[in-house]
Amino acid sequence: MRALLGRVPTTGAAAWHRVAGLLFQRRPAPVRLAHAAQLRALVAVLDEAVAAQRDADLAVAACGEPGPVPGRVAQDCGHQSVVIHRLCERLRNLPLTCPELVEVRAAAGRLLAYDQWMVRQALDLAFTAHAGPRAEEARGRLNGLGRPADDLRRLRDALHDRLRAQSEVGASGS
């Protein structure tokens, strides 16, 4: 009997306080990385994104080739879509606190989202069940990821330049 009386009630206000205590318990503050470390992390993800664009570009272009599209192209597009999705998630989860880098991350995220959308559209056009003249015409215009892929490369290159400039300033300051 004594063991039962010593228990915390599981109904009413006591239960609410216990649940609220678990939900709102203090967590340690996230570690704030230095600006240079945040920039390096962002550049690393963008390096991988630009490297992945080559295969995605080839997969989109393969969808636009005349004639029947081989089934392996669908597998390539599916794989590239997953790769780009994972890169978007990694980009989104970077612990960035510098406002300028947060803006760059948002721009890069939009460009990667376009790449993913383009892969999906190419896949839909190449493997549609209702191929008509308009779909074939649109499929014939597919030749790769296009200008947004170039924009992502330029953004990555600009960040590389900033990183180099920071390391030169740091090296000359020591």
PyMOL commands that set and color helices and strands:
alter all, ss='L'
color gray80, all
select helices_A, chain A and resi 2-5+12-23+35-63+71-92+99-126+133-140+147-173
alter helices_A, ss='H'
color red, helices_A
deselect
rebuild
show_as cartoon
